[in-house]
């Protein structure tokens, strides 16, 4: 079967597990390879294992593991990438990808509303190493052109972003990058590989926090990096092995298990979010709904070109002071208060800002962005919960 034409459902449930009965004693589920090292039948084979080979050579668990390698094979196929690497956290994947693309004296252009800890890494760690960063809104590709410097080596994207759900035009931005010899990285966690494959738009490296949809059950921390084979090999040898950031076999096995239901979980989560977004979009107390699946969304046409579906994360801005926004969150019953998203449970989070756009706390904020992650609960139950909590704005 041609790998390029495999359906996501096939990849999630069967790819890489063909003839599994020949390997695992007819077990329908691949076992966890809970081992720190691999031994060899003779010295010759041992020596050959350290030579160049297209096949993964299992020697030591800090470098590779059979369970993790199976997960990586599936995820690379989903992303239509040449290869994949799994890490112990999303930030481990992100920092490894960034470090691969920069050196002291370089310049990075990053979207303003990317994940906050990514900003912290760029502003603190990389700045100490002589790498400077400028931030752009990113909704218009010309934002990147206008910020180019002779030493720019990386565009860092997140599309959609995870609070305001803003998109970047991946094809246009990758064209600008390639014309100037610049690498591109995108955080693709919102869309997952099911609804967006950035490599097909020309992006060089795709990263995910697997703690979200790929893990899907709020019980693992993990990260993913996908790219061409050469990049994957270099990052594996020079970053993941040296830093010791490989995903553990048990978390790898949990993610393989979670992949079996990824397409159906994503579908249910997205359907729930769409219904709530439609409800909020018509509500008189709501100023703005941030959800790429809505026809009213400012970037709806770009969303149609880049996304094949819409996941379960949305946000909105009410016509209300911050204290009423806090009451709304407290009045929610099914939406628990917490960070992250992508699991089975629905969640509420809140970003607070001053009018000039700077982040603030609840004592100094002028406005709030309320984020809802819609999990796998019944759609009507979630709508009822939001409806009763909206009384906070009366």
Helices and strands as residue ranges (DSSP letters): G 3-5, H 8-13, H 20-23, H 43-48, H 66-79, E 83-87, H 90-101, E 107-111, H 116-120, I 121-126, H 127-128, E 132-136, H 142-146, E 152-158, H 170-179, E 183-187, H 192-195, G 198-201, E 205-209, E 223-227, H 229-235, I 236-240, H 241-243, H 249-259, H 262-281, E 286-290, H 300-306, E 313-318, H 322-331, E 336-337, E 347-353, E 367-373, H 379-389, G 390-393
